Amino acid sequence: MKRTIILVIFLAAFASCSKRNEKNIAGNWVVYKLLKDGIDWTNTSPFRDSIINYSITFDENGDFREYNLFPPDTDTVIIPGKWSFEDSYQKLVLEDTIYAKRTYFVFNLEGNHVELRRGGLNRYLRKKN
């Protein structure tokens, strides 16, 4: 009986730890801060203009859509593709027909916040309601 209780406790602890390590990026995200080589460029053109109009939506099936929604006098750009995690959720890989394969290092993916790093750029995103 004692062995059964210990086994049940161990399995419950293991299951709760593995659930905690799962990362959920599904949803619609917007950039709220952008650092380039450690300098905040969030409110500086041309970065400000590009992040104000940018969002990305990840679905649970591994598809994503990047949106660049510009004022009515220019075209809207929508880029569809596939996303996946690599290296135990340490990297986010985006694959599409425009940029081919892009890999971002994932930091602080907790709830409605994530930081993505790539090539000297740190993008801070939050889920859009």
C-alpha positions as CSV (number, residue, x, y, z in Angstrom):
1,M,0.0,0.0,0.0
2,K,2.8,2.4,0.9
3,R,4.5,1.8,-2.5
4,T,1.2,2.5,-4.3
5,I,0.8,5.8,-2.4
6,I,4.4,6.8,-3.1
7,L,4.0,5.9,-6.8
8,V,0.8,8.0,-7.1
9,I,2.5,11.0,-5.4
10,F,5.5,10.7,-7.7
11,L,3.4,10.5,-10.8
12,A,1.3,13.4,-9.8
13,A,4.4,15.5,-9.1
14,F,5.9,14.5,-12.5
15,A,2.7,15.4,-14.3
16,S,2.4,18.8,-12.7
17,C,6.1,19.6,-13.5
18,S,5.7,18.6,-17.1
19,K,2.5,20.8,-17.4
20,R,4.4,23.8,-16.0
21,N,7.1,23.4,-18.6
22,E,4.7,23.6,-21.6
23,K,4.6,26.9,-23.3
24,N,1.6,28.3,-25.0
25,I,2.1,30.9,-27.7
26,A,-1.3,30.5,-29.3
27,G,-3.1,33.8,-29.7
28,N,-2.7,37.3,-31.2
29,W,0.4,39.2,-30.2
30,V,1.6,42.8,-30.7
31,V,5.0,44.4,-30.1
32,Y,5.1,46.9,-27.3
33,K,8.9,47.4,-27.0
34,L,11.8,47.0,-29.4
35,L,15.5,47.0,-28.5
36,K,18.3,47.1,-31.1
37,D,21.7,46.3,-29.7
38,G,20.5,47.1,-26.2
39,I,19.1,50.5,-27.2
40,D,15.3,51.2,-27.0
41,W,14.0,52.1,-30.5
42,T,10.3,51.7,-29.6
43,N,9.5,55.4,-30.2
44,T,12.0,56.1,-33.0
45,S,11.2,56.0,-36.7
46,P,11.2,53.9,-38.7
47,F,10.8,51.2,-36.0
48,R,7.9,53.0,-34.3
49,D,5.9,53.0,-37.6
50,S,6.6,49.4,-38.3
51,I,5.7,48.0,-34.8
52,I,2.5,50.1,-34.4
53,N,1.0,48.4,-37.5
54,Y,2.4,44.9,-36.7
55,S,0.8,41.9,-35.1
56,I,1.2,38.1,-35.3
57,T,-1.3,35.4,-34.6
58,F,-0.3,31.8,-33.7
59,D,-2.8,29.0,-33.7
60,E,-2.5,25.7,-31.9
61,N,-2.1,23.8,-35.1
62,G,1.3,25.3,-35.9
63,D,0.1,28.0,-38.3
64,F,0.9,31.7,-38.0
65,R,-0.1,34.9,-39.8
66,E,1.9,38.1,-39.6
67,Y,0.0,41.3,-40.2
68,N,1.4,44.7,-41.2
69,L,-1.7,46.9,-41.3
70,F,-1.0,50.3,-42.8
71,P,-3.2,53.3,-43.3
72,P,-5.8,53.1,-46.1
73,D,-3.5,54.6,-48.7
74,T,-1.1,51.6,-48.7
75,D,-1.4,47.9,-49.0
76,T,-1.8,45.5,-46.1
77,V,0.8,42.8,-45.9
78,I,-0.2,39.4,-44.5
79,I,2.4,36.6,-44.4
80,P,1.2,33.1,-43.5
81,G,3.4,30.3,-42.4
82,K,4.2,27.5,-40.0
83,W,5.7,27.8,-36.5
84,S,7.3,25.4,-34.1
85,F,9.4,25.3,-30.9
86,E,12.9,23.8,-30.8
87,D,15.3,22.9,-28.0
88,S,12.7,22.4,-25.3
89,Y,10.9,25.7,-26.0
90,Q,14.1,27.8,-26.1
91,K,13.7,28.6,-29.8
92,L,10.7,29.7,-31.9
93,V,11.0,28.8,-35.6
94,L,8.9,30.6,-38.2
95,E,8.8,29.3,-41.8
96,D,7.1,31.0,-44.7
97,T,7.6,31.7,-48.4
98,I,8.8,35.2,-48.0
99,Y,11.6,35.0,-45.3
100,A,12.1,31.2,-45.5
101,K,13.2,30.1,-42.0
102,R,13.6,32.5,-39.1
103,T,14.7,31.4,-35.6
104,Y,14.1,33.5,-32.5
105,F,15.4,32.8,-29.0
106,V,12.5,32.7,-26.6
107,F,12.7,34.5,-23.2
108,N,10.1,34.9,-20.6
109,L,7.2,33.2,-22.3
110,E,4.8,33.5,-19.4
111,G,1.0,34.0,-19.9
112,N,0.5,37.1,-22.0
113,H,4.2,38.2,-22.4
114,V,7.1,36.9,-24.4
115,E,10.5,38.3,-25.5
116,L,12.0,37.1,-28.8
117,R,15.6,37.7,-29.7
118,R,17.2,37.5,-33.1
119,G,20.2,39.3,-34.7
120,G,20.6,42.1,-32.1
121,L,16.9,42.8,-32.0
122,N,14.8,42.1,-28.9
123,R,11.1,42.2,-29.5
124,Y,8.8,42.3,-26.5
125,L,5.3,41.1,-27.3
126,R,2.1,40.8,-25.3
127,K,-1.2,39.1,-26.2
128,K,-3.8,41.4,-27.7
129,N,-7.2,41.1,-26.1
